[in-house]
Amino acid sequence: MPIPKPREEEKESEFIGRCMSDEIMLKDYPDQKQRAGVCYLQWREKDKMARGEGKGVGNEPVGDGGTTVCICPDCSNEMPHVKGRPCNEHQCSKCGAYMIGK
């Protein structure tokens, strides 16, 4: 029952056409007006939905995963993790070794 999501660089007309003809959408939303409404809503909401902001089932949010601190395996120097950039892309400011997640 997954509703199609717009792809990067996909134009609105391309997404709506793909969404409207999706096999699961045709089964779950046989009424064309309802299916169109769901597809257009997906398109309008595409920029609002970011990772971790979806609708859950009432449990506590699980967060984004990963670490909040990068640590040097050689000298134990620590630095805050930069979201979206792996620790192993950072070099330790003290000894130059590549950092790892704590």
Residue pairs with C-beta under 8 A, 6 or more apart in sequence:
1 24
1 28
2 24
3 19
3 25
3 38
3 42
4 15
4 18
4 19
4 22
4 25
4 39
4 42
5 42
5 46
6 15
6 42
6 43
6 46
7 15
10 18
12 43
15 39
15 42
15 43
16 36
16 39
16 40
16 43
19 25
19 35
19 38
19 39
19 42
19 43
20 32
20 35
20 36
20 39
25 35
25 38
25 39
26 35
29 35
29 38
51 64
52 61
52 62
52 63
52 64
64 83
66 81
66 101
67 81
67 87
67 101
67 102
68 80
68 81
68 102
69 78
69 79
69 80
69 81
69 101
69 102
70 78
70 79
70 80
70 81
70 87
70 90
70 99
70 100
70 101
70 102
71 77
71 78
71 87
71 99
71 100
71 101
71 102
72 78
72 92
72 94
72 95
72 97
72 99
72 100
73 97
73 99
73 100
74 92
74 95
74 97
75 92
75 94
75 95
75 97
77 92
77 93
77 94
77 95
78 102
79 90
79 93
79 99
81 87
81 101
82 90
86 101
87 99
87 100
87 101
88 98
88 99
88 100
89 98
90 98
90 99
91 97
91 98
91 99
92 98
92 99
